[in-house]
């Protein structure tokens, strides 16, 4: 799914805009590099960045 973000938008703001308010069990990679959760508030999203959201699930 394509989504336009404001240039230099903090990753946490983008996640909120994408409706990802429940971040427990969520991992984020930008351009195939995992961004540590501690860096989400300061990591600025750049034009043409490709985000991958990975949600841990349980079940069997």
C-alpha distance matrix in Angstrom:
0.0 3.8 6.6 10.2 12.7 16.5 18.2 19.8 18.1 19.2 16.7 18.1 17.4 13.7 13.5 15.5 13.5 10.4 13.1 14.0 17.7 19.0 18.9 21.6 20.6 17.4 17.2 15.0 15.1 14.5 15.0 16.2 18.8 19.0 19.7 22.6 22.3 25.3 23.6 20.6 22.6 23.7 20.9 19.7 16.2 16.9 15.4 13.2 13.0 10.5 10.0 10.4 11.3 14.1 15.9 19.5 20.8 24.3 26.0 27.7
3.8 0.0 3.8 6.9 9.8 13.4 15.1 17.1 15.7 17.4 15.5 17.4 16.3 12.5 13.4 15.4 12.8 10.6 14.0 15.1 18.6 20.4 20.1 23.1 22.5 19.0 18.4 15.6 15.3 13.9 14.2 16.3 18.6 19.2 19.5 22.7 22.5 25.1 22.9 19.9 21.6 22.2 19.4 17.6 14.0 14.1 12.1 10.2 10.8 9.2 9.7 11.4 12.8 16.2 18.3 22.0 23.7 27.3 29.2 31.1
6.6 3.8 0.0 3.8 6.4 10.1 12.3 14.3 12.6 14.5 13.0 14.7 13.0 9.5 11.0 12.6 9.6 8.3 12.0 13.4 16.6 18.9 18.7 22.1 22.0 18.5 18.1 15.2 15.4 13.7 14.8 17.2 18.9 19.1 18.7 21.6 21.0 23.3 21.0 17.9 19.0 19.7 17.3 15.2 11.8 12.3 10.8 10.1 10.5 9.9 9.9 12.2 13.1 16.7 18.6 22.4 24.3 27.9 30.2 32.4
10.2 6.9 3.8 0.0 3.8 6.8 9.0 11.7 10.4 13.1 12.7 14.7 12.5 9.4 12.1 13.4 10.3 10.3 14.0 15.5 18.2 20.9 20.5 24.0 24.3 20.6 20.0 16.8 16.7 14.4 15.4 18.4 19.7 20.2 19.2 22.2 21.7 23.5 20.8 17.8 18.3 18.6 16.3 13.6 10.3 10.2 8.4 8.9 10.0 10.8 11.4 14.4 15.6 19.4 21.4 25.2 27.3 31.0 33.4 35.8
12.7 9.8 6.4 3.8 0.0 3.8 6.3 8.3 6.7 9.5 9.7 11.7 9.4 6.8 10.2 11.5 8.9 9.9 13.4 14.4 16.7 19.6 18.8 22.5 23.1 19.4 18.7 15.5 15.7 13.3 15.0 18.1 18.6 18.8 17.2 19.9 19.2 20.6 17.8 14.8 15.0 15.1 13.1 10.3 7.6 8.2 7.7 9.4 9.6 11.1 11.2 14.5 15.4 19.1 21.0 24.7 27.1 30.8 33.5 36.1
16.5 13.4 10.1 6.8 3.8 0.0 3.8 6.3 5.3 9.0 10.5 12.5 9.8 8.6 12.3 13.1 10.8 12.7 15.9 16.9 18.6 21.7 20.9 24.5 25.4 21.9 21.1 17.9 18.0 15.4 17.1 20.4 20.4 20.6 18.6 21.0 20.3 21.0 18.0 15.4 14.7 14.3 12.9 9.6 7.9 8.2 8.2 11.1 11.5 13.9 14.1 17.6 18.5 22.1 24.0 27.5 30.1 33.8 36.7 39.4
18.2 15.1 12.3 9.0 6.3 3.8 0.0 3.8 5.4 8.9 10.8 13.5 11.7 10.6 14.2 15.6 13.9 15.5 18.7 19.2 20.9 23.7 22.3 25.8 26.4 22.8 21.5 18.0 17.5 14.4 15.8 19.2 19.0 19.7 17.6 20.2 20.1 20.4 17.0 15.1 14.6 13.2 11.5 7.8 6.5 5.6 6.2 9.8 10.2 13.4 14.2 17.9 19.3 22.9 25.1 28.5 31.4 35.1 38.1 40.7
19.8 17.1 14.3 11.7 8.3 6.3 3.8 0.0 3.8 6.2 8.7 11.5 10.4 10.1 13.4 14.9 14.2 15.9 18.8 18.6 19.9 22.4 20.7 23.9 24.8 21.3 19.8 16.5 16.2 13.4 15.2 18.4 17.4 17.8 15.2 17.4 17.3 17.2 13.7 12.2 11.4 9.5 8.2 4.5 5.0 5.6 8.2 11.5 10.7 13.8 14.1 17.6 18.7 22.0 24.2 27.3 30.4 34.0 37.2 39.8
18.1 15.7 12.6 10.4 6.7 5.3 5.4 3.8 0.0 3.8 6.3 8.4 6.7 6.7 10.1 11.2 10.6 12.6 15.2 15.2 16.3 19.1 17.7 21.1 22.3 18.9 18.0 14.9 15.5 13.3 15.8 18.6 17.7 17.4 14.6 16.6 15.7 16.0 13.0 10.6 9.6 9.1 8.1 5.3 5.4 7.6 9.8 12.6 11.4 13.7 13.1 16.3 16.7 20.1 21.8 25.0 27.9 31.4 34.6 37.5
19.2 17.4 14.5 13.1 9.5 9.0 8.9 6.2 3.8 0.0 3.8 5.5 5.4 6.5 8.9 10.2 10.9 12.6 14.7 13.8 14.5 16.8 15.0 18.2 19.5 16.4 15.5 12.9 13.9 12.4 15.5 17.7 16.2 15.2 12.1 13.4 12.2 12.3 9.5 7.0 5.8 5.8 5.5 4.5 6.1 9.5 12.4 14.6 12.5 14.3 12.9 15.5 15.4 18.3 19.8 22.7 25.7 29.2 32.5 35.4
16.7 15.5 13.0 12.7 9.7 10.5 10.8 8.7 6.3 3.8 0.0 3.8 5.4 5.1 6.2 8.7 9.8 10.5 12.5 11.0 12.3 14.1 12.0 15.2 16.1 12.8 11.8 9.2 10.6 9.7 13.2 14.9 13.6 12.2 9.4 11.0 9.8 10.9 8.5 5.2 6.1 7.2 5.7 6.0 6.1 9.9 12.6 13.9 11.1 12.0 9.8 12.0 11.7 14.6 16.1 19.0 22.1 25.6 28.9 31.8
18.1 17.4 14.7 14.7 11.7 12.5 13.5 11.5 8.4 5.5 3.8 0.0 3.8 5.5 5.2 6.3 8.7 9.9 10.8 9.1 9.3 11.4 9.7 13.0 14.8 12.0 12.0 10.5 12.9 12.9 16.5 17.8 16.4 14.3 11.3 11.8 9.4 10.4 9.2 5.5 5.3 8.2 8.3 9.2 9.8 13.5 16.1 17.3 14.7 15.2 12.5 14.0 12.6 15.0 15.6 18.3 21.1 24.4 27.8 30.9
17.4 16.3 13.0 12.5 9.4 9.8 11.7 10.4 6.7 5.4 5.4 3.8 0.0 3.8 5.4 5.1 6.2 8.7 9.9 9.7 10.0 13.0 12.2 15.9 17.7 14.8 15.1 13.2 15.3 14.7 18.0 19.8 18.9 17.2 14.5 15.5 13.2 14.1 12.5 9.0 7.9 10.1 10.2 9.7 9.8 13.1 15.1 16.8 14.9 15.7 13.5 15.5 14.4 17.3 17.9 21.0 23.5 26.9 30.0 33.2
13.7 12.5 9.5 9.4 6.8 8.6 10.6 10.1 6.7 6.5 5.1 5.5 3.8 0.0 3.8 5.4 4.9 6.2 8.7 8.6 10.4 13.2 12.3 16.0 17.2 13.8 13.8 11.4 13.1 12.2 15.3 17.2 16.9 15.7 13.6 15.4 13.7 15.3 13.4 9.8 10.1 11.7 10.5 9.5 8.2 11.3 12.7 13.8 12.0 12.4 10.3 12.5 11.8 15.1 16.2 19.6 22.1 25.7 28.7 31.6
13.5 13.4 11.0 12.1 10.2 12.3 14.2 13.4 10.1 8.9 6.2 5.2 5.4 3.8 0.0 3.8 5.4 5.0 6.4 5.1 7.2 9.5 8.7 12.5 13.6 10.4 11.1 9.5 12.1 12.3 15.7 16.8 16.5 14.6 12.8 14.1 12.0 14.2 13.1 9.4 10.4 12.9 11.8 11.9 10.8 14.1 15.6 16.0 13.7 13.2 10.2 11.2 9.5 12.3 12.8 16.2 18.5 22.0 25.1 28.1
15.5 15.4 12.6 13.4 11.5 13.1 15.6 14.9 11.2 10.2 8.7 6.3 5.1 5.4 3.8 0.0 3.8 5.3 5.0 5.3 5.6 9.1 9.6 13.3 15.3 12.7 14.2 13.1 15.9 16.1 19.4 20.6 20.2 18.2 16.1 16.9 14.3 16.1 15.4 11.6 11.5 14.4 14.2 14.1 13.4 16.6 17.9 18.8 16.9 16.6 13.8 14.8 12.8 15.3 15.1 18.2 20.1 23.4 26.3 29.6
13.5 12.8 9.6 10.3 8.9 10.8 13.9 14.2 10.6 10.9 9.8 8.7 6.2 4.9 5.4 3.8 0.0 3.8 5.4 7.4 8.8 12.2 12.9 16.6 18.2 15.3 16.3 14.6 16.8 16.4 19.2 21.0 21.1 19.7 17.9 19.3 17.1 19.0 17.7 13.9 13.8 16.0 15.3 14.3 12.9 15.5 16.1 17.0 15.8 15.7 13.5 15.0 13.7 16.7 17.0 20.4 22.2 25.6 28.3 31.3
10.4 10.6 8.3 10.3 9.9 12.7 15.5 15.9 12.6 12.6 10.5 9.9 8.7 6.2 5.0 5.3 3.8 0.0 3.8 5.6 8.4 11.1 11.7 15.2 16.1 13.1 14.2 12.7 14.9 14.9 17.6 18.9 19.5 18.1 16.9 18.6 16.7 19.2 18.1 14.3 15.2 17.4 16.1 15.5 13.4 15.9 16.3 16.3 14.9 13.9 11.4 12.3 10.7 13.7 14.0 17.6 19.2 22.7 25.2 28.1
13.1 14.0 12.0 14.0 13.4 15.9 18.7 18.8 15.2 14.7 12.5 10.8 9.9 8.7 6.4 5.0 5.4 3.8 0.0 3.8 5.7 8.4 10.2 13.5 14.9 12.6 14.7 14.1 16.9 17.6 20.5 21.3 21.7 19.7 18.5 19.5 17.1 19.6 19.2 15.4 16.1 18.9 18.1 18.0 16.5 19.3 20.0 20.0 18.4 17.2 14.3 14.5 12.0 14.2 13.5 16.7 17.8 21.1 23.5 26.6
14.0 15.1 13.4 15.5 14.4 16.9 19.2 18.6 15.2 13.8 11.0 9.1 9.7 8.6 5.1 5.3 7.4 5.6 3.8 0.0 3.8 5.6 6.5 9.9 11.2 8.9 11.2 11.1 14.3 15.6 18.8 19.1 19.1 16.7 15.6 16.3 13.7 16.5 16.4 12.8 14.1 17.1 16.3 16.9 15.7 18.9 20.1 20.0 17.7 16.3 12.9 12.5 9.5 11.3 10.4 13.5 15.0 18.4 21.1 24.3
17.7 18.6 16.6 18.2 16.7 18.6 20.9 19.9 16.3 14.5 12.3 9.3 10.0 10.4 7.2 5.6 8.8 8.4 5.7 3.8 0.0 3.8 5.9 9.1 11.6 10.2 13.0 13.4 16.9 18.3 21.8 22.0 21.5 18.8 17.1 17.1 13.9 16.1 16.7 13.2 13.8 17.3 17.3 18.2 17.7 21.2 22.7 23.0 20.7 19.6 16.2 15.9 12.7 13.9 12.4 14.8 16.1 19.1 21.9 25.4
19.0 20.4 18.9 20.9 19.6 21.7 23.7 22.4 19.1 16.8 14.1 11.4 13.0 13.2 9.5 9.1 12.2 11.1 8.4 5.6 3.8 0.0 3.8 5.8 8.4 8.0 11.4 12.9 16.7 18.8 22.2 21.8 21.2 18.1 16.9 16.3 13.1 15.8 17.0 14.0 15.2 18.7 18.6 20.1 19.7 23.2 24.9 24.8 22.1 20.6 16.9 15.8 12.2 12.4 10.0 11.8 12.9 15.6 18.6 22.1
18.9 20.1 18.7 20.5 18.8 20.9 22.3 20.7 17.7 15.0 12.0 9.7 12.2 12.3 8.7 9.6 12.9 11.7 10.2 6.5 5.9 3.8 0.0 3.8 6.1 5.1 8.1 9.9 13.6 16.0 19.5 18.9 17.9 14.6 13.3 12.5 9.5 12.4 13.7 11.0 12.8 16.1 15.8 17.8 17.6 21.2 23.2 23.1 20.0 18.6 14.9 13.7 10.3 10.3 8.6 10.3 12.4 15.3 18.7 22.1
21.6 23.1 22.1 24.0 22.5 24.5 25.8 23.9 21.1 18.2 15.2 13.0 15.9 16.0 12.5 13.3 16.6 15.2 13.5 9.9 9.1 5.8 3.8 0.0 3.8 5.5 8.7 11.6 15.2 18.1 21.4 20.2 19.0 15.5 14.6 13.1 10.3 13.1 15.2 13.3 15.2 18.5 18.3 20.7 20.7 24.2 26.4 26.1 22.8 21.2 17.4 15.6 12.1 10.9 8.4 8.6 10.5 12.8 16.3 19.8
20.6 22.5 22.0 24.3 23.1 25.4 26.4 24.8 22.3 19.5 16.1 14.8 17.7 17.2 13.6 15.3 18.2 16.1 14.9 11.2 11.6 8.4 6.1 3.8 0.0 3.8 6.7 10.2 13.5 16.8 19.8 18.0 17.1 13.7 13.7 12.6 10.7 14.1 15.9 14.2 16.9 19.7 18.9 21.4 20.9 24.2 26.2 25.4 22.0 19.9 16.2 13.7 10.4 8.2 5.6 5.0 7.7 10.3 13.9 17.0
17.4 19.0 18.5 20.6 19.4 21.9 22.8 21.3 18.9 16.4 12.8 12.0 14.8 13.8 10.4 12.7 15.3 13.1 12.6 8.9 10.2 8.0 5.1 5.5 3.8 0.0 3.8 6.7 10.2 13.3 16.4 15.0 14.3 11.0 11.0 10.7 9.0 12.7 13.7 11.6 14.6 17.2 15.9 18.1 17.3 20.5 22.4 21.6 18.2 16.2 12.4 10.3 6.9 5.7 4.6 6.4 9.6 12.9 16.3 19.3
17.2 18.4 18.1 20.0 18.7 21.1 21.5 19.8 18.0 15.5 11.8 12.0 15.1 13.8 11.1 14.2 16.3 14.2 14.7 11.2 13.0 11.4 8.1 8.7 6.7 3.8 0.0 3.8 6.8 10.2 13.1 11.5 10.6 7.3 7.7 8.1 7.7 11.5 11.9 10.4 13.9 15.7 13.9 16.2 15.4 18.4 20.4 19.4 15.8 13.8 10.3 8.2 5.9 5.1 6.4 8.1 11.8 15.0 18.4 20.9
15.0 15.6 15.2 16.8 15.5 17.9 18.0 16.5 14.9 12.9 9.2 10.5 13.2 11.4 9.5 13.1 14.6 12.7 14.1 11.1 13.4 12.9 9.9 11.6 10.2 6.7 3.8 0.0 3.8 6.6 9.9 9.1 8.3 5.7 5.9 7.9 8.1 11.5 10.7 8.8 12.5 13.7 11.2 13.1 11.9 14.6 16.6 15.7 12.1 10.3 6.9 5.8 4.9 6.3 8.9 11.4 14.9 18.3 21.6 24.0
15.1 15.3 15.4 16.7 15.7 18.0 17.5 16.2 15.5 13.9 10.6 12.9 15.3 13.1 12.1 15.9 16.8 14.9 16.9 14.3 16.9 16.7 13.6 15.2 13.5 10.2 6.8 3.8 0.0 3.8 6.4 5.4 4.9 3.9 5.6 8.8 10.4 13.3 11.7 10.6 14.2 14.6 11.4 12.8 11.3 13.2 15.1 13.6 9.9 8.1 5.7 5.1 6.6 8.2 11.5 13.8 17.3 20.7 23.7 25.7
14.5 13.9 13.7 14.4 13.3 15.4 14.4 13.4 13.3 12.4 9.7 12.9 14.7 12.2 12.3 16.1 16.4 14.9 17.6 15.6 18.3 18.8 16.0 18.1 16.8 13.3 10.2 6.6 3.8 0.0 3.8 5.3 5.3 6.4 6.9 10.6 12.3 14.6 12.0 11.0 14.1 13.6 10.0 10.5 8.5 9.8 11.5 10.2 6.4 5.5 4.6 6.4 8.9 11.4 14.7 17.4 20.8 24.2 27.2 29.2
15.0 14.2 14.8 15.4 15.0 17.1 15.8 15.2 15.8 15.5 13.2 16.5 18.0 15.3 15.7 19.4 19.2 17.6 20.5 18.8 21.8 22.2 19.5 21.4 19.8 16.4 13.1 9.9 6.4 3.8 0.0 3.8 5.6 8.4 9.9 13.6 15.8 17.9 15.2 14.6 17.6 16.7 12.9 12.9 10.6 10.5 11.5 9.2 6.1 5.0 6.3 7.8 11.2 13.4 17.1 19.6 22.8 26.2 28.9 30.5
16.2 16.3 17.2 18.4 18.1 20.4 19.2 18.4 18.6 17.7 14.9 17.8 19.8 17.2 16.8 20.6 21.0 18.9 21.3 19.1 22.0 21.8 18.9 20.2 18.0 15.0 11.5 9.1 5.4 5.3 3.8 0.0 3.8 6.5 9.3 12.7 15.1 17.6 15.6 15.3 18.7 18.2 14.7 15.5 13.6 14.1 15.2 12.9 9.8 7.8 7.8 7.4 10.5 11.6 15.3 17.3 20.5 23.7 26.3 27.7
18.8 18.6 18.9 19.7 18.6 20.4 19.0 17.4 17.7 16.2 13.6 16.4 18.9 16.9 16.5 20.2 21.1 19.5 21.7 19.1 21.5 21.2 17.9 19.0 17.1 14.3 10.6 8.3 4.9 5.3 5.6 3.8 0.0 3.8 6.3 9.5 12.4 14.5 12.5 12.9 16.4 15.6 12.3 13.9 12.9 13.9 15.9 14.4 10.9 9.9 9.2 9.2 11.4 12.3 15.7 17.3 20.9 23.9 26.9 28.5
19.0 19.2 19.1 20.2 18.8 20.6 19.7 17.8 17.4 15.2 12.2 14.3 17.2 15.7 14.6 18.2 19.7 18.1 19.7 16.7 18.8 18.1 14.6 15.5 13.7 11.0 7.3 5.7 3.9 6.4 8.4 6.5 3.8 0.0 3.8 6.3 9.1 11.5 10.3 10.6 14.3 14.3 11.5 13.8 13.2 15.2 17.6 16.5 12.7 11.5 9.5 8.8 9.7 10.1 13.0 14.4 18.1 21.1 24.3 26.2
19.7 19.5 18.7 19.2 17.2 18.6 17.6 15.2 14.6 12.1 9.4 11.3 14.5 13.6 12.8 16.1 17.9 16.9 18.5 15.6 17.1 16.9 13.3 14.6 13.7 11.0 7.7 5.9 5.6 6.9 9.9 9.3 6.3 3.8 0.0 3.8 6.3 8.3 6.6 7.0 10.6 10.6 8.1 11.0 11.2 13.7 16.7 16.4 12.6 12.3 10.1 10.3 10.6 11.7 14.0 15.7 19.5 22.5 25.9 28.2
22.6 22.7 21.6 22.2 19.9 21.0 20.2 17.4 16.6 13.4 11.0 11.8 15.5 15.4 14.1 16.9 19.3 18.6 19.5 16.3 17.1 16.3 12.5 13.1 12.6 10.7 8.1 7.9 8.8 10.6 13.6 12.7 9.5 6.3 3.8 0.0 3.8 5.4 5.5 6.9 10.2 10.7 9.5 13.0 14.0 16.9 20.0 20.0 16.3 16.0 13.5 13.2 12.6 12.9 14.4 15.4 19.1 21.8 25.4 27.8
22.3 22.5 21.0 21.7 19.2 20.3 20.1 17.3 15.7 12.2 9.8 9.4 13.2 13.7 12.0 14.3 17.1 16.7 17.1 13.7 13.9 13.1 9.5 10.3 10.7 9.0 7.7 8.1 10.4 12.3 15.8 15.1 12.4 9.1 6.3 3.8 0.0 3.8 5.4 5.3 8.3 10.1 9.8 13.2 14.3 17.7 20.8 21.1 17.4 17.1 14.1 13.9 12.4 12.7 13.4 14.4 17.9 20.7 24.3 27.1
25.3 25.1 23.3 23.5 20.6 21.0 20.4 17.2 16.0 12.3 10.9 10.4 14.1 15.3 14.2 16.1 19.0 19.2 19.6 16.5 16.1 15.8 12.4 13.1 14.1 12.7 11.5 11.5 13.3 14.6 17.9 17.6 14.5 11.5 8.3 5.4 3.8 0.0 3.8 5.7 7.2 8.4 9.3 13.0 15.1 18.4 21.8 22.6 19.1 19.5 16.8 17.1 16.0 16.5 17.1 18.1 21.5 24.0 27.7 30.6
23.6 22.9 21.0 20.8 17.8 18.0 17.0 13.7 13.0 9.5 8.5 9.2 12.5 13.4 13.1 15.4 17.7 18.1 19.2 16.4 16.7 17.0 13.7 15.2 15.9 13.7 11.9 10.7 11.7 12.0 15.2 15.6 12.5 10.3 6.6 5.5 5.4 3.8 0.0 3.8 5.7 5.5 5.6 9.4 11.7 14.8 18.3 19.4 16.0 16.8 14.7 15.7 15.2 16.5 17.9 19.4 23.0 25.9 29.5 32.2
20.6 19.9 17.9 17.8 14.8 15.4 15.1 12.2 10.6 7.0 5.2 5.5 9.0 9.8 9.4 11.6 13.9 14.3 15.4 12.8 13.2 14.0 11.0 13.3 14.2 11.6 10.4 8.8 10.6 11.0 14.6 15.3 12.9 10.6 7.0 6.9 5.3 5.7 3.8 0.0 3.8 5.5 5.3 8.3 9.9 13.4 16.7 17.7 14.4 15.0 12.5 13.6 12.8 14.6 15.7 17.8 21.2 24.3 27.9 30.8
22.6 21.6 19.0 18.3 15.0 14.7 14.6 11.4 9.6 5.8 6.1 5.3 7.9 10.1 10.4 11.5 13.8 15.2 16.1 14.1 13.8 15.2 12.8 15.2 16.9 14.6 13.9 12.5 14.2 14.1 17.6 18.7 16.4 14.3 10.6 10.2 8.3 7.2 5.7 3.8 0.0 3.8 5.9 8.2 10.7 14.2 17.5 19.2 16.4 17.6 15.3 16.9 16.0 17.9 18.8 20.9 24.1 27.1 30.7 33.8
23.7 22.2 19.7 18.6 15.1 14.3 13.2 9.5 9.1 5.8 7.2 8.2 10.1 11.7 12.9 14.4 16.0 17.4 18.9 17.1 17.3 18.7 16.1 18.5 19.7 17.2 15.7 13.7 14.6 13.6 16.7 18.2 15.6 14.3 10.6 10.7 10.1 8.4 5.5 5.5 3.8 0.0 3.8 6.1 9.5 12.4 16.0 18.1 15.4 17.2 15.7 17.8 17.6 19.8 21.2 23.4 26.7 29.9 33.4 36.3
20.9 19.4 17.3 16.3 13.1 12.9 11.5 8.2 8.1 5.5 5.7 8.3 10.2 10.5 11.8 14.2 15.3 16.1 18.1 16.3 17.3 18.6 15.8 18.3 18.9 15.9 13.9 11.2 11.4 10.0 12.9 14.7 12.3 11.5 8.1 9.5 9.8 9.3 5.6 5.3 5.9 3.8 0.0 3.8 6.5 9.4 13.1 14.7 11.8 13.6 12.3 14.6 15.1 17.5 19.5 21.9 25.4 28.6 32.1 34.8
19.7 17.6 15.2 13.6 10.3 9.6 7.8 4.5 5.3 4.5 6.0 9.2 9.7 9.5 11.9 14.1 14.3 15.5 18.0 16.9 18.2 20.1 17.8 20.7 21.4 18.1 16.2 13.1 12.8 10.5 12.9 15.5 13.9 13.8 11.0 13.0 13.2 13.0 9.4 8.3 8.2 6.1 3.8 0.0 3.8 6.3 9.9 12.2 10.1 12.6 12.1 15.2 16.1 19.0 21.2 24.0 27.4 30.8 34.2 36.8
16.2 14.0 11.8 10.3 7.6 7.9 6.5 5.0 5.4 6.1 6.1 9.8 9.8 8.2 10.8 13.4 12.9 13.4 16.5 15.7 17.7 19.7 17.6 20.7 20.9 17.3 15.4 11.9 11.3 8.5 10.6 13.6 12.9 13.2 11.2 14.0 14.3 15.1 11.7 9.9 10.7 9.5 6.5 3.8 0.0 3.8 6.9 8.7 6.6 9.2 9.2 12.6 14.0 17.3 19.8 22.9 26.1 29.7 32.8 35.3
16.9 14.1 12.3 10.2 8.2 8.2 5.6 5.6 7.6 9.5 9.9 13.5 13.1 11.3 14.1 16.6 15.5 15.9 19.3 18.9 21.2 23.2 21.2 24.2 24.2 20.5 18.4 14.6 13.2 9.8 10.5 14.1 13.9 15.2 13.7 16.9 17.7 18.4 14.8 13.4 14.2 12.4 9.4 6.3 3.8 0.0 3.8 6.3 5.6 9.2 10.6 14.3 16.4 19.8 22.6 25.7 28.9 32.5 35.5 37.8
15.4 12.1 10.8 8.4 7.7 8.2 6.2 8.2 9.8 12.4 12.6 16.1 15.1 12.7 15.6 17.9 16.1 16.3 20.0 20.1 22.7 24.9 23.2 26.4 26.2 22.4 20.4 16.6 15.1 11.5 11.5 15.2 15.9 17.6 16.7 20.0 20.8 21.8 18.3 16.7 17.5 16.0 13.1 9.9 6.9 3.8 0.0 3.8 5.6 9.0 11.2 15.0 17.4 21.0 23.9 27.2 30.1 33.8 36.6 38.8
13.2 10.2 10.1 8.9 9.4 11.1 9.8 11.5 12.6 14.6 13.9 17.3 16.8 13.8 16.0 18.8 17.0 16.3 20.0 20.0 23.0 24.8 23.1 26.1 25.4 21.6 19.4 15.7 13.6 10.2 9.2 12.9 14.4 16.5 16.4 20.0 21.1 22.6 19.4 17.7 19.2 18.1 14.7 12.2 8.7 6.3 3.8 0.0 3.8 6.3 9.4 12.9 15.8 19.2 22.4 25.7 28.5 32.2 34.7 36.6
13.0 10.8 10.5 10.0 9.6 11.5 10.2 10.7 11.4 12.5 11.1 14.7 14.9 12.0 13.7 16.9 15.8 14.9 18.4 17.7 20.7 22.1 20.0 22.8 22.0 18.2 15.8 12.1 9.9 6.4 6.1 9.8 10.9 12.7 12.6 16.3 17.4 19.1 16.0 14.4 16.4 15.4 11.8 10.1 6.6 5.6 5.6 3.8 0.0 3.8 6.4 9.9 12.8 16.1 19.3 22.5 25.5 29.1 31.9 33.9
10.5 9.2 9.9 10.8 11.1 13.9 13.4 13.8 13.7 14.3 12.0 15.2 15.7 12.4 13.2 16.6 15.7 13.9 17.2 16.3 19.6 20.6 18.6 21.2 19.9 16.2 13.8 10.3 8.1 5.5 5.0 7.8 9.9 11.5 12.3 16.0 17.1 19.5 16.8 15.0 17.6 17.2 13.6 12.6 9.2 9.2 9.0 6.3 3.8 0.0 3.8 6.7 10.0 13.2 16.5 19.7 22.5 26.1 28.7 30.5
10.0 9.7 9.9 11.4 11.2 14.1 14.2 14.1 13.1 12.9 9.8 12.5 13.5 10.3 10.2 13.8 13.5 11.4 14.3 12.9 16.2 16.9 14.9 17.4 16.2 12.4 10.3 6.9 5.7 4.6 6.3 7.8 9.2 9.5 10.1 13.5 14.1 16.8 14.7 12.5 15.3 15.7 12.3 12.1 9.2 10.6 11.2 9.4 6.4 3.8 0.0 3.8 6.5 9.8 13.0 16.3 19.2 22.8 25.5 27.6
10.4 11.4 12.2 14.4 14.5 17.6 17.9 17.6 16.3 15.5 12.0 14.0 15.5 12.5 11.2 14.8 15.0 12.3 14.5 12.5 15.9 15.8 13.7 15.6 13.7 10.3 8.2 5.8 5.1 6.4 7.8 7.4 9.2 8.8 10.3 13.2 13.9 17.1 15.7 13.6 16.9 17.8 14.6 15.2 12.6 14.3 15.0 12.9 9.9 6.7 3.8 0.0 3.8 6.5 10.0 13.0 15.9 19.4 22.0 23.9
11.3 12.8 13.1 15.6 15.4 18.5 19.3 18.7 16.7 15.4 11.7 12.6 14.4 11.8 9.5 12.8 13.7 10.7 12.0 9.5 12.7 12.2 10.3 12.1 10.4 6.9 5.9 4.9 6.6 8.9 11.2 10.5 11.4 9.7 10.6 12.6 12.4 16.0 15.2 12.8 16.0 17.6 15.1 16.1 14.0 16.4 17.4 15.8 12.8 10.0 6.5 3.8 0.0 3.8 6.6 10.0 12.8 16.4 19.2 21.5
14.1 16.2 16.7 19.4 19.1 22.1 22.9 22.0 20.1 18.3 14.6 15.0 17.3 15.1 12.3 15.3 16.7 13.7 14.2 11.3 13.9 12.4 10.3 10.9 8.2 5.7 5.1 6.3 8.2 11.4 13.4 11.6 12.3 10.1 11.7 12.9 12.7 16.5 16.5 14.6 17.9 19.8 17.5 19.0 17.3 19.8 21.0 19.2 16.1 13.2 9.8 6.5 3.8 0.0 3.8 6.6 9.5 13.1 15.9 18.1
15.9 18.3 18.6 21.4 21.0 24.0 25.1 24.2 21.8 19.8 16.1 15.6 17.9 16.2 12.8 15.1 17.0 14.0 13.5 10.4 12.4 10.0 8.6 8.4 5.6 4.6 6.4 8.9 11.5 14.7 17.1 15.3 15.7 13.0 14.0 14.4 13.4 17.1 17.9 15.7 18.8 21.2 19.5 21.2 19.8 22.6 23.9 22.4 19.3 16.5 13.0 10.0 6.6 3.8 0.0 3.8 6.3 10.0 13.0 15.7
19.5 22.0 22.4 25.2 24.7 27.5 28.5 27.3 25.0 22.7 19.0 18.3 21.0 19.6 16.2 18.2 20.4 17.6 16.7 13.5 14.8 11.8 10.3 8.6 5.0 6.4 8.1 11.4 13.8 17.4 19.6 17.3 17.3 14.4 15.7 15.4 14.4 18.1 19.4 17.8 20.9 23.4 21.9 24.0 22.9 25.7 27.2 25.7 22.5 19.7 16.3 13.0 10.0 6.6 3.8 0.0 3.8 6.9 10.3 13.0
20.8 23.7 24.3 27.3 27.1 30.1 31.4 30.4 27.9 25.7 22.1 21.1 23.5 22.1 18.5 20.1 22.2 19.2 17.8 15.0 16.1 12.9 12.4 10.5 7.7 9.6 11.8 14.9 17.3 20.8 22.8 20.5 20.9 18.1 19.5 19.1 17.9 21.5 23.0 21.2 24.1 26.7 25.4 27.4 26.1 28.9 30.1 28.5 25.5 22.5 19.2 15.9 12.8 9.5 6.3 3.8 0.0 3.7 6.8 9.8
24.3 27.3 27.9 31.0 30.8 33.8 35.1 34.0 31.4 29.2 25.6 24.4 26.9 25.7 22.0 23.4 25.6 22.7 21.1 18.4 19.1 15.6 15.3 12.8 10.3 12.9 15.0 18.3 20.7 24.2 26.2 23.7 23.9 21.1 22.5 21.8 20.7 24.0 25.9 24.3 27.1 29.9 28.6 30.8 29.7 32.5 33.8 32.2 29.1 26.1 22.8 19.4 16.4 13.1 10.0 6.9 3.7 0.0 3.7 6.9
26.0 29.2 30.2 33.4 33.5 36.7 38.1 37.2 34.6 32.5 28.9 27.8 30.0 28.7 25.1 26.3 28.3 25.2 23.5 21.1 21.9 18.6 18.7 16.3 13.9 16.3 18.4 21.6 23.7 27.2 28.9 26.3 26.9 24.3 25.9 25.4 24.3 27.7 29.5 27.9 30.7 33.4 32.1 34.2 32.8 35.5 36.6 34.7 31.9 28.7 25.5 22.0 19.2 15.9 13.0 10.3 6.8 3.7 0.0 3.7
27.7 31.1 32.4 35.8 36.1 39.4 40.7 39.8 37.5 35.4 31.8 30.9 33.2 31.6 28.1 29.6 31.3 28.1 26.6 24.3 25.4 22.1 22.1 19.8 17.0 19.3 20.9 24.0 25.7 29.2 30.5 27.7 28.5 26.2 28.2 27.8 27.1 30.6 32.2 30.8 33.8 36.3 34.8 36.8 35.3 37.8 38.8 36.6 33.9 30.5 27.6 23.9 21.5 18.1 15.7 13.0 9.8 6.9 3.7 0.0
